[in-house]
Amino acid sequence: MQKITHRWEDAYQVAILETDDAVLQQRIEAAHRAIKARIDELAQDHQGTLEERLCLQIARARLDQRTSQRGPRRHVDTPQVSDSGPGAA
């Protein structure tokens, strides 16, 4: 079975692996936007798995951790993912 890769995962990987401080902040912000878009998508259609929701939370935390290692970032509004409600496993 082939694993489906979402856009947020690609953006996240690019940000985590970025070594150029000149573009790191842009990469992190792009990853946060992609994660937020996926969270919004999941909230609308109640798709996705608990595993993906947990991965989204972990990815956000790691991006924030990466940012704190480099200094403050401009906050991108990314609401918490809830595991309750329709479609929750």
Secondary structure, DSSP 4 states (H G I P E B T S, - for coil): -PPP--HHHHHHHHHHH---HHHHHHHHHHHHHHHHHHHHHHHHH--S-HHHHHHHHHHHHHHHHHHHHH--------PPPPS-STT--
